[in-house]
Amino acid sequence: MGEPRCRYCQKSFRRSKFQPRQTVCSETDCQRRRRADYHKDKVASDPEYRQVCQDSSRKWRAANPGYWKQYREEHRASAQQNREQQKARDRKQR
């Protein structure tokens, strides 16, 4: 039996002796995708976890009330680009 292949980058890797069922290599991008996939699946399947994530966002927004307004003022080019992209997505939807 050869070395396993990472399910994201398809490169072979050596499993950790502490994680014998490891399916993803240790590359930063692969680990980031693994965590993002876990989070997406967990939010979709666990209502309590989804609620905790929503509450966390609400709590942050309540503690930082003008953040996005200030961000858009300080990053005008980024805000303008986002507006244009949103308009394009809206046109595409129609």
C-alpha positions in Angstrom: 0.0 0.0 0.0 1.5 3.3 -1.1 1.3 6.7 0.4 -2.2 8.4 0.4 -3.0 11.3 -1.9 -4.4 14.6 -0.6 -8.0 15.0 -1.6 -7.4 18.6 -2.6 -4.0 18.9 -4.3 -3.8 15.2 -5.2 -0.1 15.0 -4.1 1.0 12.0 -2.1 1.9 12.7 1.6 3.0 10.8 4.7 0.3 10.5 7.3 0.9 11.7 10.8 1.5 8.9 13.3 -1.0 10.8 15.6 -3.7 10.9 12.8 -3.7 7.6 11.1 -7.0 8.4 9.2 -5.5 11.7 7.8 -6.8 12.5 4.3 -5.3 15.9 3.7 -1.7 16.9 3.4 -0.2 19.6 5.6 0.0 22.3 2.9 -1.5 25.6 4.1 -4.0 25.9 1.2 -5.2 22.3 1.7 -5.6 22.7 5.4 -7.5 26.0 4.8 -9.9 24.2 2.4 -10.3 21.3 4.8 -11.3 23.7 7.6 -13.6 25.7 5.3 -15.3 22.5 4.1 -15.8 21.3 7.7 -17.3 24.7 8.7 -19.7 24.7 5.7 -20.9 21.1 6.4 -21.2 21.8 10.2 -23.3 25.0 9.6 -25.5 23.1 7.2 -26.1 20.1 9.4 -26.0 21.4 13.0 -28.6 24.0 13.9 -27.0 24.8 17.3 -23.6 25.4 15.7 -25.2 27.7 13.0 -26.9 29.7 15.8 -23.7 30.1 17.7 -22.0 31.4 14.5 -24.8 33.9 13.8 -24.8 35.1 17.4 -21.0 35.6 17.2 -21.5 37.8 14.2 -24.3 39.7 15.8 -22.2 40.3 18.9 -19.2 41.6 16.9 -21.4 43.9 14.9 -23.0 45.3 18.1 -19.5 45.9 19.6 -18.3 47.6 16.4 -21.2 49.7 15.1 -19.7 52.0 12.3 -17.1 49.6 11.2 -18.3 49.0 7.6 -19.2 52.6 7.0 -15.7 53.6 8.2 -14.1 50.8 6.1 -15.9 51.9 2.9 -14.8 55.5 3.5 -11.2 54.5 4.0 -11.2 52.0 1.1 -13.1 53.9 -1.6 -11.6 51.9 -4.6 -12.5 48.6 -3.0 -16.0 49.8 -2.2 -16.6 51.1 -5.7 -15.3 47.8 -7.2 -17.7 45.9 -5.0 -20.6 48.0 -6.1 -19.8 47.4 -9.7 -19.5 43.7 -9.2 -22.8 43.6 -7.3 -24.5 45.5 -10.2 -23.1 42.9 -12.6 -24.4 40.0 -10.4 -27.8 41.7 -10.2 -28.0 42.1 -14.0 -27.0 38.5 -14.5 -29.8 37.3 -12.1 -32.5 39.2 -14.1 
